[in-house]
Amino acid sequence: MSERVAFLGLGVMGSAMAGHLAAAGHQVTVFNRTASVAEKWLAANRGSRAATPADAAAGARFVFACVGNDDDVREIAVGEVGAIPAMAPGAVFVDHTTASARLARELAADAAARDISFLDAPVSGGQAGAENGALTVMVGGDEDAFQKALPLIDCYARCVERLGPSGSGQLAKMVNQICIAGVVEGLAEGLHFARAAGLDPAAVVDVISKGAAQSWQMDNRTETMLAGVFDFGFAVDWMRKDLAIALDEARRSGARLPLAALVDQLYAEVQAMGGGRWDSSSLLARLEALKSAR
Ligand SMILES: NC(=O)c1ccc[n+]([C@@H]2O[C@H](COP(=O)([O-])OP(=O)(O)OC[C@H]3O[C@@H](n4cnc5c(N)ncnc54)[C@H](OP(=O)(O)O)[C@@H]3O)[C@@H](O)[C@H]2O)c1
């Protein structure tokens, strides 16, 4: 069934997700803060454009968002021209931004007071996952709203799971980022060590990727890391935002995250090298810079 939906935020991730909704036959109204980006999206996809989140959300049964951080979500959801006050009772807001669990609970309560459902639904799978419609989506919120939104989220996902009440999706995404942080630094150190030892790191990875050291990062990032290519992918600035959210949550729950805290500091050094927009695999660039400065 074709649904009337709004999509707020047409960045690397949002533009591809909105495109899949349009390709599946849904009536998509997009909003992007920088209007030229929405124009570009409309040149490649079927849909319409609104000047504010509120205008995009009016009359939509589902409103999707994928913006930057907590403040950005707050602005487009409940700011001066935010979507939630413009949504009809019974509508569902699906937030794909990686943000805090506290924000998800706060906005879910705001939305519930207007008889609107709010799902926190951060994603994993990167730009390629969004473009190929193969994202993993971790959802928190009400089961009924989840069941309503599921057929739409399926347009760009290969795995969609509800993990519990509001905030659970964001908490699961924190687990995802905590796991990734240690793995990327481990891979960077392995490649760096192989090179320093005089081995061919690509040949070594060919072998060890068949064994217990294998990982998504090893399969998808080794080649670009060894080529020193980092101007793509998941930005270091975003990774630091995500680790800050996880470390803040851990301070509250009492969980210990020594490795995530360390890797966060290593990413701060990559930022100081000018690598804020580099892919998070650029931890290798930091190691190589330190070695050549020795
Ligand atoms: N890229 C990845 O591989 C990846 C993977 C998983 C999760 N994520 C998460 O997904 C979210 C989006 O990532 P992305 O890579 O798509 O980011 P991006 O390319 O930088 O796009 C961000 C989008 O948010 C909009 N935006 C930011 N602040 C806003 C505000 N205050 N009001 C209105 N619009 C605002 C931007 O609008 P403008 O065009 O006007 O700047 C842009 O459309 C982030 O939370 C990120 O952590 C990203």
The ligand as an SDF file (V2000), in Angstrom:
LIG
                    3D

 48 52  0  0  0  0  0  0  0  0999 V2000
   27.3910    7.9130    7.3680 N   0  0  0  0  0  0  0  0  0  0  0  0
   27.3670    6.7220    7.9550 C   0  0  0  0  0  0  0  0  0  0  0  0
   28.0720    5.7770    7.5330 O   0  0  0  0  0  0  0  0  0  0  0  0
   26.4160    6.4620    9.1130 C   0  0  0  0  0  0  0  0  0  0  0  0
   26.1940    5.1310    9.5100 C   0  0  0  0  0  0  0  0  0  0  0  0
   25.3290    4.8700   10.5630 C   0  0  0  0  0  0  0  0  0  0  0  0
   24.7240    5.9410   11.2290 C   0  0  0  0  0  0  0  0  0  0  0  0
   24.9660    7.2260   10.8430 N   0  0  0  0  0  0  0  0  0  0  0  0
   24.2890    8.3100   11.5880 C   0  0  0  0  0  0  0  0  0  0  0  0
   23.2530    8.8390   10.7640 O   0  0  0  0  0  0  0  0  0  0  0  0
   23.1170   10.2420   11.0150 C   0  0  0  0  0  0  0  0  0  0  0  0
   23.3070   10.9920    9.6950 C   0  0  0  0  0  0  0  0  0  0  0  0
   24.5780   10.6690    9.1690 O   0  0  0  0  0  0  0  0  0  0  0  0
   25.0000   11.1210    7.6750 P   0  0  0  0  0  0  0  0  0  0  0  0
   26.3020   10.4580    7.4060 O   0  0  0  0  0  0  0  0  0  0  0  0
   23.8480   10.9580    6.7510 O   0  0  0  0  0  0  0  0  0  0  0  0
   25.2750   12.6870    7.9510 O   0  0  0  0  0  0  0  0  0  0  0  0
   25.4140   13.8810    6.9070 P   0  0  0  0  0  0  0  0  0  0  0  0
   25.7100   13.3730    5.5460 O   0  0  0  0  0  0  0  0  0  0  0  0
   26.3290   14.8670    7.5360 O   0  0  0  0  0  0  0  0  0  0  0  0
   23.9140   14.4940    6.8590 O   0  0  0  0  0  0  0  0  0  0  0  0
   23.3360   15.1080    7.9640 C   0  0  0  0  0  0  0  0  0  0  0  0
   21.9570   15.5900    7.5700 C   0  0  0  0  0  0  0  0  0  0  0  0
   21.3300   16.1870    8.7010 O   0  0  0  0  0  0  0  0  0  0  0  0
   20.9080   17.5090    8.3770 C   0  0  0  0  0  0  0  0  0  0  0  0
   20.9710   18.3410    9.5790 N   0  0  0  0  0  0  0  0  0  0  0  0
   21.9780   18.4020   10.4890 C   0  0  0  0  0  0  0  0  0  0  0  0
   21.6600   19.2570   11.4680 N   0  0  0  0  0  0  0  0  0  0  0  0
   20.4350   19.7300   11.1900 C   0  0  0  0  0  0  0  0  0  0  0  0
   19.5670   20.6390   11.8360 C   0  0  0  0  0  0  0  0  0  0  0  0
   19.8980   21.2310   12.9950 N   0  0  0  0  0  0  0  0  0  0  0  0
   18.3720   20.9060   11.2650 N   0  0  0  0  0  0  0  0  0  0  0  0
   18.0250   20.3200   10.1100 C   0  0  0  0  0  0  0  0  0  0  0  0
   18.7950   19.4470    9.4380 N   0  0  0  0  0  0  0  0  0  0  0  0
   19.9970   19.1560    9.9800 C   0  0  0  0  0  0  0  0  0  0  0  0
   21.8800   17.9520    7.3010 C   0  0  0  0  0  0  0  0  0  0  0  0
   21.3310   19.0300    6.5780 O   0  0  0  0  0  0  0  0  0  0  0  0
   22.2750   19.9970    5.6670 P   0  0  0  0  0  0  0  0  0  0  0  0
   22.3280   19.3560    4.3070 O   0  0  0  0  0  0  0  0  0  0  0  0
   21.5730   21.2930    5.6740 O   0  0  0  0  0  0  0  0  0  0  0  0
   23.6160   20.0360    6.3560 O   0  0  0  0  0  0  0  0  0  0  0  0
   21.9660   16.6600    6.4840 C   0  0  0  0  0  0  0  0  0  0  0  0
   20.8230   16.4840    5.6920 O   0  0  0  0  0  0  0  0  0  0  0  0
   24.1600   10.6000   12.0990 C   0  0  0  0  0  0  0  0  0  0  0  0
   23.5420   10.5670   13.3460 O   0  0  0  0  0  0  0  0  0  0  0  0
   25.1890    9.4860   11.9530 C   0  0  0  0  0  0  0  0  0  0  0  0
   25.8870    9.2630   13.1660 O   0  0  0  0  0  0  0  0  0  0  0  0
   25.7910    7.5070    9.7830 C   0  0  0  0  0  0  0  0  0  0  0  0
  1  2  1  0
  2  3  2  0
  2  4  1  0
  4  5  1  0
  4 48  2  0
  5  6  2  0
  6  7  1  0
  7  8  2  0
  8  9  1  0
  8 48  1  0
  9 10  1  0
  9 46  1  0
 10 11  1  0
 11 12  1  0
 11 44  1  0
 12 13  1  0
 13 14  1  0
 14 15  2  0
 14 16  1  0
 14 17  1  0
 17 18  1  0
 18 19  2  0
 18 20  1  0
 18 21  1  0
 21 22  1  0
 22 23  1  0
 23 24  1  0
 23 42  1  0
 24 25  1  0
 25 26  1  0
 25 36  1  0
 26 27  1  0
 26 35  1  0
 27 28  2  0
 28 29  1  0
 29 30  1  0
 29 35  2  0
 30 31  1  0
 30 32  2  0
 32 33  1  0
 33 34  2  0
 34 35  1  0
 36 37  1  0
 36 42  1  0
 37 38  1  0
 38 39  2  0
 38 40  1  0
 38 41  1  0
 42 43  1  0
 44 45  1  0
 44 46  1  0
 46 47  1  0
M  CHG  2   8   1  16  -1
M  END
$$$$
